[in-house]
Amino acid sequence: MISKTMEEALNKQINEEMFSAYLYLSMAAYFEEIGLKGFSNWMRVQYQEETFHAMKMYDYLLSRGGSVKLHAIAEPQKEWNSPLEVFKATLEHEKHITKCINDLVDIAEKERDRATFNFLQWYIDEQVEEEANDEEIIRKLELIKDNPNALFMLDRELASRVFNE
Ligand code: OFO
């Protein structure tokens, strides 16, 4: 049976993941509203990924005999000034999530909870990928600057992203 401390920390993280989903869904709407459907698709897939992150933790907590407590999801930002600003905000958010996951690993170690420690390794790897994806898009957007043709080419590229766990 999972400890109360670990249970509380995982419930907090489920909320962080659900907020991430909400934030990216808000960004998807922003992109669609400014006519960038490919960017919007990329963010919709990110929304699906974050929901998956939350549900994976939800299922794990239940499988360990823990109790799921869903906290209120905060309202995400709605407006940004440019695609570059969105992706910079995305990277900052992912760095925050990486810190949350590292803190969870510390708690699992302190609680001597080996199962949760192992479970969290998947999230550690996932965060490396998430930050790398954002950095790659930021680099492209910095090269693109104000070139609309290049921006539309990137939009076409991002339109092909599909969700896979
Ligand atoms: Fe974006 O990795 Fe979960 O929150």
Boltz pocket constraint, residues with backbone or C-beta under 6 A from the ligand:
constraints:
  - pocket:
      binder: B
      contacts: [[A, 16], [A, 17], [A, 20], [A, 49], [A, 50], [A, 53], [A, 94], [A, 97], [A, 126], [A, 127], [A, 130]]
      max_distance: 6.0
